Amino acid sequence: MTFLVVVTPVFVQAIKKTELVPSKWLPTVSILIGAILGALATFLDGSGSLATMIWAGALAGAGGTGLFEQFTNRSKKYGEDDK
């Protein structure tokens, strides 16, 4: 379910903006949110088993956080935020 890759980072960004969770815990929260969304997605047509969807959601959460951090750290490193 490719929508997990898009939806999970959106939820994490919303949590990040509310500052309910310290930033050091956001990668863990992202994985948990992805796993929960994956579990909820098992009720959609064409989805895999519960275990498969939880795994896919957790990977989406981990990947989403990693990709976001990669781009933000790159922009800080190369001064791309200064434009």
Order of alpha helices (4+ residues) and beta strands (2+ residues): alpha-alpha-alpha
